[in-house]
Amino acid sequence: MSATTLVSTATRTRTWTVAAFVASGVLFALFPVLRPWADETTPSADLVTAYASDRWILAHLCGIAALTLLGPALLGLRSLLAGTPGERVAGWALGTAWAGAACAGLYFGAEMFGIHVLATDTPGGQPLLDLVAALREQPVAMTLFAAGLLLLAASGVLAAVAVVRSQRYPATSGVLLAVALVLLTPQFWGGPAVRIGHGLLYAAGCGVVAYVLGRRRSGSDHGRSL
């Protein structure tokens, strides 16, 4: 394969990798922004309206898509780190991200459609809250969700380590994204401000990685094709 072809392939890989990171960050930031917020501890008409709204579904779709796109983004990162000591660790980051997104996505989907249907077809008040709690606290669902969040946290840390070991990009490039993924679990217990702030943190972390990858000159690329 000629040098020109290698550079062209690396440039394409870089382009869609940057696009995947940016899209993941934007979509995850939109998740808490679009999500309708209401007091979930007290039965109210506002809560029923929030659960039954189209925004409830749209917001959760953004969250699921964001976590799903993390896999392709890290696949591209692994390719761009090919031939460096960080390549293998980037592969571990990719594997844990895909597994984590799959596990967490199942829970997101159940909450997105399940709660929406309950709010549409179930009388409001305490019965609705009890059914929502039963759906969210189902043991297998909770286990999968927890496993998914832990795997995603691990993927963020592994990606940051891979960048450091590669010595191809600034060592701190992946730190912000790693922090955002580690905080993915505790932020779910926060209020709207915390959730929105975390979404922006994740978007910033993806943005930093995308910027660092995007400004690299194609002529200095050594990544291999997928």
C-alpha positions in Angstrom: 0.0 0.0 0.0 1.4 3.4 -1.0 2.2 6.1 1.4 -0.5 8.3 -0.2 -3.1 5.6 0.3 -2.0 5.2 4.0 -2.3 8.9 4.6 -5.7 9.0 2.9 -7.0 6.1 4.9 -5.7 7.6 8.2 -7.4 10.9 7.3 -10.7 9.2 6.7 -10.4 7.3 10.0 -9.5 10.5 11.8 -12.5 12.3 10.3 -15.2 9.8 11.3 -13.5 9.3 14.7 -13.7 13.0 15.4 -17.3 13.0 14.2 -18.2 10.1 16.5 -16.7 11.8 19.5 -18.5 15.1 18.7 -21.8 13.5 18.1 -21.6 11.4 21.3 -20.8 14.5 23.3 -23.6 16.6 21.8 -26.2 13.9 22.1 -25.3 13.2 25.8 -25.5 16.9 26.6 -29.0 17.0 25.0 -30.2 14.1 27.1 -30.7 16.1 30.4 -31.5 19.3 28.6 -34.4 17.8 26.6 -35.6 15.5 29.5 -38.7 16.9 31.1 -38.1 17.4 34.8 -40.7 17.0 37.6 -40.7 16.0 41.2 -40.5 12.2 41.1 -41.2 11.7 44.8 -44.7 13.1 44.8 -47.7 12.1 42.6 -48.7 15.1 40.4 -50.2 16.0 37.1 -46.8 17.5 36.1 -45.1 14.2 36.7 -47.6 12.3 34.6 -47.2 14.9 31.8 -43.4 14.6 31.9 -43.4 10.8 31.7 -46.0 10.7 28.9 -44.4 13.5 26.8 -42.5 12.9 23.5 -39.6 14.8 25.1 -39.2 11.9 27.5 -38.6 9.5 24.6 -36.5 11.9 22.6 -34.2 12.7 25.5 -33.6 9.0 26.3 -33.0 8.2 22.6 -30.2 10.9 22.7 -28.7 9.3 25.8 -28.7 5.8 24.2 -27.3 7.1 21.0 -24.5 9.0 22.8 -23.4 5.9 24.7 -23.6 3.8 21.5 -21.5 6.2 19.5 -18.7 5.9 22.2 -17.9 2.5 20.7 -17.2 3.7 17.2 -15.3 6.7 18.6 -13.0 4.4 20.6 -12.6 2.1 17.6 -11.2 5.0 15.7 -9.0 6.0 18.6 -7.5 2.4 18.7 -6.8 2.6 15.0 -5.1 6.0 15.4 -3.0 4.6 18.2 -1.9 1.6 16.1 1.8 0.8 16.5 2.1 2.5 19.9 2.1 1.1 23.4 -1.4 2.5 23.9 -3.0 0.4 21.1 -3.8 -2.7 23.3 -5.2 -0.6 26.1 -7.3 1.3 23.6 -8.7 -2.1 22.5 -9.7 -2.8 26.1 -11.4 0.6 26.3 -13.3 -0.2 23.1 -14.5 -3.6 24.4 -15.6 -2.3 27.8 -17.4 0.7 26.1 -19.4 -1.6 23.8 -20.3 -4.0 26.6 -21.2 -1.1 28.9 -23.3 0.6 26.3 -25.2 -2.6 25.6 -26.0 -3.3 29.2 -26.9 0.3 30.0 -28.9 0.7 26.8 -31.2 -2.1 27.8 -32.1 -0.2 31.0 -32.5 3.1 29.1 -34.8 1.4 26.7 -37.0 -0.2 29.4 -37.2 3.1 31.3 -37.8 5.2 28.1 -40.7 3.1 26.7 -41.9 1.4 29.9 -42.4 4.5 32.0 -43.9 6.4 29.0 -46.5 3.6 28.6 -47.3 3.5 32.3 -47.9 7.2 32.4 -50.1 7.0 29.3 -52.2 4.0 30.4 -52.1 3.9 34.2 -54.0 6.2 36.5 -51.9 8.8 38.1 -51.1 9.2 41.8 -49.3 6.7 44.0 -50.1 3.6 41.8 -48.0 5.2 39.0 -45.1 5.9 41.3 -45.2 2.3 42.6 -45.2 0.8 39.1 -42.3 3.1 38.0 -40.3 2.1 41.1 -41.0 -1.6 40.4 -39.8 -1.1 36.8 -36.6 0.7 37.7 -35.7 -1.6 40.7 -36.3 -4.9 38.9 -33.2 -6.9 40.1 -31.9 -8.1 36.7 -32.4 -4.7 35.1 -30.6 -2.9 38.0 -27.8 -5.4 37.8 -27.3 -4.9 34.0 -27.5 -1.1 34.5 -24.9 -1.1 37.3 -22.6 -3.4 35.3 -23.0 -1.2 32.2 -22.2 2.0 34.1 -19.1 0.4 35.7 -17.9 -0.8 32.3 -18.3 2.6 30.8 -16.4 4.1 33.7 -13.6 1.6 33.0 -13.6 2.4 29.3 -13.0 6.1 30.1 -10.1 5.3 32.3 -8.6 2.9 29.9 -9.0 5.3 27.0 -7.1 8.0 29.0 -4.4 5.5 29.9 -4.1 4.5 26.2 -3.6 8.1 25.2 -0.9 8.6 27.8 1.0 5.4 26.8 0.8 6.2 23.1 2.9 9.4 23.5 1.2 10.4 20.3 -1.1 13.0 21.8 -1.0 15.3 24.9 -1.1 13.1 28.0 -4.1 14.8 29.5 -6.3 14.6 26.4 -8.5 11.9 27.7 -8.7 12.9 31.4 -11.9 15.0 31.2 -13.8 12.3 29.3 -12.5 9.7 31.8 -13.8 11.9 34.7 -17.2 12.3 33.1 -17.6 8.5 32.6 -16.5 7.7 36.1 -19.1 10.2 37.4 -21.8 8.7 35.2 -23.1 6.6 38.0 -23.3 9.1 40.9 -24.7 11.9 38.7 -28.0 9.9 38.3 -28.8 10.7 41.9 -28.4 14.4 41.3 -31.0 17.0 40.4 -31.5 18.7 37.0 -28.6 21.1 37.5 -26.2 18.3 38.3 -27.4 16.2 35.5 -27.2 19.0 33.0 -23.7 20.0 34.3 -22.6 16.4 33.9 -23.9 16.3 30.3 -21.8 19.4 29.5 -18.8 17.8 31.2 -19.1 14.7 29.0 -19.5 16.9 25.9 -16.4 18.8 26.9 -14.5 15.6 27.4 -15.5 14.3 24.0 -14.7 17.7 22.5 -11.2 17.8 23.9 -10.4 14.4 22.4 -12.0 15.3 19.1 -10.0 18.6 19.0 -6.7 16.8 19.7 -7.3 14.1 17.1 -8.6 16.6 14.6 -5.7 19.0 14.7 -3.1 16.3 14.1 -1.5 16.7 10.7 -2.3 13.8 8.4 1.3 13.7 7.3 2.4 12.6 10.8 -0.2 10.0 11.0 0.8 6.4 11.5 -2.6 4.9 12.2 -3.6 1.8 10.2 -6.8 1.2 8.4 -9.6 -0.8 10.1 
